Amino acid sequence: MGLLSNRIDRSSLKPGDHIYSWRTAYIYAHHGIYVGDNKVIHFTRRGQEVGTGTILDHILVSSIPNRSTVPCTVCTPPSDGHGVVSSCLDCFLAGGILYRFEYAVTPAIFLAKARGGTCTLAVSDPDDIVVHRANYLLTNGFGLYNVFKNNCEDFAIYSKTGLLVVDDSTMGQSGQAVSIIGGPLAAVMSTPLRLVTTNVYGMVATAVGVYCASRYAADIGMRRDVMKVSAEDLTTRLTTGLLRVVEPSLAVLPPTTS
C-alpha cells in the first residue's frame, strides 16, 4: 500500500483484515471485516448499507451502489433485529475498489492521509480474536446504527481493537464521521485566527492545521474516553442498558432502499 492509497489486491487478503470500499464520488466508504472464505461481516442500518434516518439520506442516496435483483446465494439475508450481516466479497464491494484500513500507523502517516476513515494510530488485536469478535457480533448484534456514534467503521474498528467509546454523549471512533464534522469545525475554530494573517494562503494553512489537530486528537488511538470491552461483555451491556446508542431523531425520513 502506498502513502496516499490503501488499495490492495484480493490475493493479499487474510482473515481479520479491516477492509473498505469507497462509493460513488468518494462521498463515503463502507467498512467491514474479512473473515475468510470470500466472506465479509459488516454493520448496516437494518440491513441497508445507506440509510441514516436523517436529512443526510438526501446527500448519500446518490452514492448507493446498484444492487442485483437476483438474490446472492452466499450472503445472509438482512435481519430486522440488527444490522450486522455477512456478505460475499463481491456484494460487499458492489463494483468498487478494495482497500485495507491501516492500524498502528505513525503520526506522520496518519496526518498525511488527510481523509478520515483510512487508518488509525490504534493497534489491532491478533487476527483470530478479530474474526471471533466479528462472528460473535454477527449473531448477537452491535446495537442500533447511528451515523455519528455507531456506524460501519465503528463496528470494524471495535472488531479489530475491542475498544469502545464509553461516553454515549460523544462521537464514536469513526474517522470518517470525524472528517465530516472536522472540516466545518476547523473553519469555525480557525476564524478568530484570521486577525493573525490576512493572506488567503495563511488562512487556509491555519484551517488545515486545526483540522489535522482535531483528527489526531479524536483518533481512537489517542482518545481517553475508550475502554477495552469483550464482545460478550458488550452484548451484556447492550441488553441491560448499561451501553445505549440511539438512532438519530432529527429530521427523520423514510429509510432509503438499496
Disulfide bonds with the S-S distance in Angstrom:
none
